[in-house]
Amino acid sequence: MNKNKILIELEIPSIEKSYDLYIPINKTVGTIKSLIEESLVELTENAYIIKPDTNFYSKETGEIYDVNKSVRETNLQNGSRIILI
């Protein structure tokens, strides 16, 4: 098993979609958010619109993930469920 990535479930209410994604633990949350948002624009043929005030939230606790922390520095782990709003 690759210990450099974790599997998360990402829910995006604005487009009513959910994705299972492997994300690297050595990148910052902000970098991952940017990469995911850029991919969503392409995947949804511009139905997803990038907004500067979006954040990752824990689906269980409502915690906002700090964009300046690496994934390793957060409580994200395999099976974490997060929301992008």
Sequence and secondary structure as in RCSB ss.txt:
>XXXX:A:sequence
MNKNKILIELEIPSIEKSYDLYIPINKTVGTIKSLIEESLVELTENAYIIKPDTNFYSKETGEIYDVNKSVRETN
LQNGSRIILI
>XXXX:A:secstr
  TTEEEEEEEEGGGTEEEEEEEETTSBHHHHHHHHHHHHHHHTTT S   TT  EEETTT  B  TTSBGGGSS
  TT EEEE 
